[in-house]
Amino acid sequence: MSDNGRRSFFQIATAFIGGLMSLAAGIPLIGFAISPAWRKEETQWVDLGFVDNLKNSRFKKVNYAFTAQDGWVKATKKRSVYVTDLGNGEWSVFSRTCSHLGCLVRWEESEDSFLCPCHGAVFDKDGAVVAGPPPKPLQKLEVKVDNGLLFVKEA
């Protein structure tokens, strides 16, 4: 084998081995960086308060806070919902987030509707879109009562 042939072989072999080493080091690093995107979203039950304090409420705004994992960071998030006592131990809880652009809606008793201040969206008392640009109704949240406390499922 000539010197040029040997030199060419060693250059190719060195490049190949270097590429394998880079790949071996890079895959775990890439996996570490993007793994939060593949992580299954955690849900938790958040306490909204005592059922006795919410009895006979009609679209009462309730504020709450919870701890959530956001990528690599744990953060305390604050939200608010509208709670309605439907009677017989049944509850209706709506998110205040408009399904259009995420503005916070407000319950307007005189119009018997949820109104969004951003683009004039209107939702009826069941959360359905009545007017405006929202593509979906207001999100109705899952609830449960445990030991006299009302809980909402937060994702």
Solvent accessible surface area in square Angstrom, and as a share of the most:
residue,aa,sasa,rsa
1,M,169,0.75
2,S,73,0.47
3,D,96,0.50
4,N,110,0.57
5,G,29,0.28
6,R,112,0.41
7,R,142,0.52
8,S,50,0.32
9,F,115,0.48
10,F,119,0.50
11,Q,116,0.51
12,I,117,0.60
13,A,29,0.22
14,T,95,0.55
15,A,72,0.56
16,F,131,0.55
17,I,98,0.50
18,G,32,0.31
19,G,41,0.39
20,L,89,0.44
21,M,131,0.59
22,S,75,0.48
23,L,105,0.52
24,A,71,0.55
25,A,62,0.48
26,G,21,0.20
27,I,107,0.54
28,P,82,0.52
29,L,121,0.60
30,I,111,0.56
31,G,29,0.28
32,F,132,0.55
33,A,66,0.51
34,I,76,0.39
35,S,36,0.24
36,P,31,0.19
37,A,87,0.68
38,W,187,0.65
39,R,102,0.37
40,K,179,0.76
41,E,123,0.55
42,E,121,0.54
43,T,74,0.43
44,Q,71,0.32
45,W,84,0.30
46,V,11,0.07
47,D,67,0.35
48,L,14,0.07
49,G,23,0.22
50,F,119,0.50
51,V,17,0.09
52,D,115,0.60
53,N,107,0.55
54,L,7,0.03
55,K,108,0.46
56,N,138,0.71
57,S,15,0.10
58,R,107,0.39
59,F,17,0.07
60,K,90,0.38
61,K,97,0.41
62,V,15,0.08
63,N,106,0.55
64,Y,20,0.07
65,A,54,0.42
66,F,12,0.05
67,T,72,0.42
68,A,19,0.15
69,Q,74,0.33
70,D,90,0.46
71,G,28,0.27
72,W,130,0.46
73,V,94,0.54
74,K,145,0.61
75,A,37,0.29
76,T,95,0.55
77,K,64,0.27
78,K,172,0.73
79,R,95,0.35
80,S,17,0.11
81,V,2,0.01
82,Y,12,0.05
83,V,0,0.00
84,T,14,0.08
85,D,28,0.15
86,L,103,0.51
87,G,30,0.29
88,N,159,0.81
89,G,59,0.57
90,E,105,0.47
91,W,21,0.07
92,S,7,0.05
93,V,0,0.00
94,F,6,0.03
95,S,14,0.09
96,R,31,0.11
97,T,60,0.35
98,C,3,0.02
99,S,29,0.19
100,H,57,0.26
101,L,119,0.59
102,G,39,0.37
103,C,29,0.18
104,L,98,0.49
105,V,0,0.00
106,R,110,0.40
107,W,31,0.11
108,E,49,0.22
109,E,102,0.46
110,S,100,0.65
111,E,104,0.46
112,D,59,0.31
113,S,13,0.09
114,F,0,0.00
115,L,25,0.12
116,C,7,0.04
117,P,91,0.57
118,C,58,0.35
119,H,94,0.42
120,G,50,0.48
121,A,1,0.01
122,V,34,0.19
123,F,0,0.00
124,D,45,0.23
125,K,98,0.41
126,D,101,0.53
127,G,0,0.00
128,A,44,0.34
129,V,54,0.31
130,V,93,0.53
131,A,46,0.35
132,G,47,0.45
133,P,64,0.40
134,P,11,0.07
135,P,100,0.63
136,K,126,0.53
137,P,76,0.48
138,L,6,0.03
139,Q,115,0.51
140,K,124,0.53
141,L,25,0.13
142,E,99,0.44
143,V,39,0.22
144,K,81,0.34
145,V,71,0.41
146,D,68,0.35
147,N,140,0.72
148,G,38,0.36
149,L,39,0.19
150,L,0,0.00
151,F,35,0.15
152,V,0,0.00
153,K,67,0.28
154,E,14,0.06
155,A,67,0.52
